[in-house]
Amino acid sequence: MNMFNHTISISKRGLLLLAIAMLATFNAAAQANTWPSKPIKFIVCFPPGNAADVFARAIGPLLTEKLGQPVVIENKPGAGGMLGVDAVAKSVADGYTFGACSLSPLTILPAVRSKMPYDVERDIEPLILTNKGPMVLVVKKDSPFNSLQEVIQYSKDNPTKLSYASLGQGTISQMSMEAFKFASGANLTEVSYKGSAPALTDLVGGHIDVMLDGAASVSTQVAAGTVKALAVTTQKRSPLLPQVPAMSEINIPGLKSFDFFGWVGFIAPPGTSPEVLRRMNKEIADVLKHPSIQQRAQATGQEIVEPNTPAQFREFMKTDFARWSSVARRLKLDIKD
């Protein structure tokens, strides 16, 4: 082939690639213009009643009104939320499947497990971070401790005498408590449970001394007087428990910057049209301003997050992953099963 023909061949290839790129752009734009034209599915990574489920079900009807298509909730719990995330990752990227998840399968488990069924960076399209809320440190109602300082000091003076309830390796309850121990110098022995309910039962019964759990989970017991709340794990107090100090308020240097919290966000399959992601991001952000959602958040001790883009949500997840990775390294935690 002479140089002239070779140049024509390259030009043809370039035109072909350009045409393919233009067609892909046209198809994406066409999809965005007609979307949505059928029901939308939210795969919730946890059972009914979880924070991700509560918010997906609260947001769903309002999105249905705005989009003109039904929003269907499908719970797919299991493996700490990994089954649900994996289902989203393997779904068709047509703009009709999204996921509602909390931090565990997106930033904690990837930090503590050697093997994951998906790669968050590669297999997930972040959509929007919606809400966050603190963990609350509680003791039984007749506990001799009336402040977090008393718990810390007693545990230092009496090593291994105090126990705390954990919901298992790699859970936010365990990881947050271990971060607290490291930051404060407290000496507490872990006791594992299969769920919040049996752990709270043992706390009330005096079989364990301390527990960290979500504000929504313990607020009822606090109001009923069966447990005492001593501190929340975020930088500021919870509107649900305004009388309870934040750990950062306590005069312990290691706790001044302490800020650990649970959160909920929405994700999409990889390859979902950027136009669809932007549209859904905007619609969810608008829905979060609705009074019913604001009231639901307040009632469950959650804070609605300021509007954020998919790119900002991705950066947030990277930061959160780094936070939990640091805790995992200190624990030398590497779950292989």
Residue pairs with C-beta under 8 A, 6 or more apart in sequence:
1 9
28 273
28 274
28 275
29 275
31 94
31 95
31 273
31 275
31 276
32 273
32 275
32 276
32 279
35 95
35 273
35 275
35 276
35 279
36 67
36 68
36 69
36 95
36 96
37 69
38 69
38 96
39 69
39 70
39 71
39 72
39 96
40 63
40 67
40 69
40 70
40 71
40 72
40 96
40 97
40 98
41 71
41 72
41 73
41 74
41 96
41 97
41 98
42 56
42 60
42 71
42 72
42 73
42 74
42 98
42 99
42 100
42 266
43 74
43 76
43 84
43 87
43 88
43 91
43 97
43 98
43 99
43 100
44 50
44 52
44 53
44 56
44 73
44 74
44 75
44 76
44 77
44 84
44 99
44 100
44 101
45 52
45 76
45 77
45 81
45 82
45 83
45 84
45 85
45 99
45 100
45 101
45 102
45 105
46 52
46 53
46 75
46 77
46 81
46 84
46 101
46 102
47 53
47 75
47 77
48 75
50 77
50 102
51 102
51 131
51 133
51 214
51 216
51 262
51 264
51 300
51 302
52 100
52 101
52 102
52 264
53 73
53 75
53 100
54 296
54 300
55 100
55 130
55 131
55 264
55 293
55 296
55 302
56 73
56 100
57 73
58 292
58 293
58 296
59 71
59 130
59 284
59 287
59 288
59 293
60 71
60 72
60 73
61 71
62 287
62 290
62 292
62 293
63 71
63 283
63 284
63 287
64 70
64 71
66 283
66 286
66 287
67 283
75 84
76 83
76 84
76 87
77 83
77 84
78 84
79 105
80 104
80 105
80 109
80 170
80 171
81 101
81 102
81 104
81 105
81 106
81 109
82 105
82 109
82 116
82 117
82 118
84 99
84 101
84 105
85 99
85 101
85 105
85 106
85 118
85 124
85 267
86 117
86 118
87 99
88 97
88 98
88 99
88 124
88 267
88 268
88 269
89 118
89 123
89 124
89 269
89 270
90 269
91 97
91 269
92 269
93 125
93 268
93 269
93 270
93 271
93 272
93 273
94 272
95 268
95 272
95 273
95 276
95 280
97 268
97 269
98 127
98 266
98 267
98 268
98 280
99 266
99 267
99 268
100 264
100 265
100 266
101 264
101 265
101 266
101 267
102 262
102 263
102 264
102 265
103 172
103 262
103 263
103 320
104 170
104 171
104 172
106 120
106 124
106 265
106 267
106 317
106 320
107 120
107 317
107 320
107 321
107 323
107 324
108 170
108 171
108 172
108 175
108 324
109 116
109 170
109 335
110 116
110 120
110 321
111 321
111 324
111 325
111 327
111 328
112 169
112 170
112 175
112 324
112 328
112 333
112 334
112 335
113 170
113 334
113 335
113 336
114 334
114 335
114 336
115 336
118 124
120 317
120 321
122 270
123 270
124 267
124 268
124 270
125 267
125 268
125 269
125 270
125 271
125 272
125 277
125 310
126 265
126 267
126 268
126 310
126 311
126 313
126 314
126 317
127 265
127 266
127 267
127 268
127 277
127 280
127 281
127 284
127 310
127 313
128 265
128 266
128 280
128 281
128 284
128 285
128 307
128 308
128 309
128 310
128 313
129 263
129 264
129 265
129 305
129 308
129 312
129 313
129 316
130 264
130 265
130 266
130 284
130 288
130 304
130 305
131 263
131 264
131 288
131 297
131 302
131 303
131 304
131 305
132 261
132 262
132 263
132 264
132 302
132 303
132 305
133 214
133 215
133 216
133 238
133 261
133 262
133 263
133 300
133 301
133 302
133 303
134 214
134 215
134 232
134 233
134 234
134 238
134 246
134 260
134 261
134 262
134 301
135 172
135 173
135 176
135 212
135 213
135 214
135 215
135 232
135 233
135 260
135 261
135 262
136 212
136 213
136 214
136 215
136 218
136 219
136 222
136 229
136 231
136 232
136 233
136 238
136 241
136 244
137 148
137 151
137 180
137 210
137 211
137 212
137 229
137 230
137 231
137 232
137 233
137 247
138 203
138 210
138 211
138 212
138 213
138 218
138 221
138 222
138 227
138 228
138 229
138 230
139 145
139 151
139 203
139 209
139 210
139 211
139 227
139 228
139 230
140 203
140 204
140 205
140 206
140 209
140 226
140 227
140 228
141 204
141 225
141 226
141 227
141 228
143 209
143 228
144 150
145 151
145 154
145 228
145 230
146 228
146 230
147 230
148 230
148 231
148 245
148 247
148 250
149 250
149 251
149 252
151 162
151 186
151 209
151 210
151 230
152 184
152 185
152 186
152 252
154 161
154 162
155 161
155 162
155 186
155 187
155 188
156 185
156 186
156 187
158 187
159 187
160 187
160 189
162 187
162 188
162 189
162 209
162 210
163 188
163 189
163 190
163 191
163 208
163 209
163 210
164 177
164 188
164 189
164 190
164 191
164 208
164 209
164 210
164 211
164 212
165 173
165 191
165 193
165 199
165 200
165 202
165 203
165 208
165 210
165 211
165 212
166 173
166 174
166 177
166 190
166 191
166 192
166 193
167 173
167 174
167 192
167 193
167 194
167 195
167 196
167 199
168 174
168 192
168 193
168 194
169 192
169 333
169 335
170 333
170 335
172 260
172 262
173 211
173 212
173 213
174 190
175 260
175 324
175 327
175 328
176 212
176 233
176 260
177 188
177 190
177 210
177 212
178 327
178 330
178 331
179 258
179 260
179 327
180 186
180 212
180 233
180 247
180 255
180 258
180 260
181 187
181 188
182 254
182 327
182 330
183 252
183 254
183 255
183 258
184 252
184 254
184 255
185 254
188 209
188 210
191 202
191 208
193 199
193 202
196 213
196 214
196 217
199 208
199 211
199 213
200 211
200 213
200 217
200 218
200 221
200 227
202 208
203 209
203 210
203 211
203 227
204 221
204 226
204 227
211 218
212 233
214 262
214 301
215 232
215 238
215 240
215 241
215 300
215 301
215 302
216 240
216 300
216 301
216 302
218 227
218 229
219 240
219 241
219 301
221 227
222 228
222 229
222 241
229 241
229 244
230 244
230 245
231 244
231 245
231 246
231 247
231 250
232 238
232 241
232 244
232 245
232 246
232 247
233 246
233 247
233 258
233 259
233 260
233 261
234 246
234 247
234 248
234 259
234 260
234 261
235 246
235 248
235 257
235 258
235 259
236 246
236 248
237 244
237 245
237 246
238 244
238 301
239 298
239 301
239 303
240 298
240 299
240 300
240 301
241 301
247 255
247 258
248 255
248 256
248 257
248 258
248 259
260 323
263 305
263 320
264 302
265 313
265 317
266 280
266 284
268 276
268 277
268 280
277 310
278 310
281 309
281 310
285 307
285 308
287 293
288 294
288 304
288 305
288 307
293 304
294 304
296 302
297 303
297 304
308 316
327 333
328 334
